[in-house]
């Protein structure tokens, strides 16, 4: 059943990406066609502008004709330069739109994946993949809060060394304070400017919240080598993770607990039947 659901989700994501790809190809084709048309329009404008003066050539000397053609040539070159600048502007705007569309596609895929399972381990794995592949983190962890002890414990991590702390008290240090306040923490300065990983001073702490209730945090300590800095879409992903990852983890945890209780009750009922 889970394999069937997973195949269905994968198919839907692939269908969305195919539609997105077709839209991108169509936009590129429109831009190329627009570029050709703009050059043609510029050419016709210049021809029309000078057509009325053609009849005067018969009355002028060859020197005047050469001067006229030179002037015409210069204006054509100037006009083409203007068109080239306009085309560059269109190309830059297209790149910005393409990047924005890619970001939206990433957000859609990440959100879809988060709600595609009720298995707690699978949910953790999906969050690790989002943080690593979409945000570009190298060392990070997911910590869950135990409300009885007010202590957060690492339930999943990537790339962290043995000196990392396995648990943090609520309100303790940067991580505990961010969780207690329910506010995201972003360390000031260049995220790549670090000599070594400091597990007491993380780059980012994202509280995982269901409304105002914090159930855990995502803590990032180090970015991948190719990741120079956080981009606007990273902050969008942080916001999405704060809500969607919390809901997905909470739901999958409740489902796992209910499954275990159901199994226990079923075993108890089976024992009663045997008697």
Buried (B, 14 or more C-beta within 10 A) or exposed (E): EEEEEEEEBEEEBEEBEEEBEEEBEEBEEEBEEEBEEBBEEBBEEBEEEBEEEEEEEEEEEEEEEEEBEEEBEEEBEEBBEEBBEBBEEBEEEBEEEEEEBEBEBBBBBBBBBBBBBBBBEBBBBBBBEBBBEBBBBBBBBBBBBEEEEBBBBBBBBBBBEEEBBEEBBBEBBBBBBBBBEBEBBBBEEEBEEBEEBEBEEBBBBBBBBBEEEBBBBBBBBBBBEEBEEBBEBBBBBBEBBBBBBBBBBBBBBEBBEEEEEEEEEEEEEEEEEEE
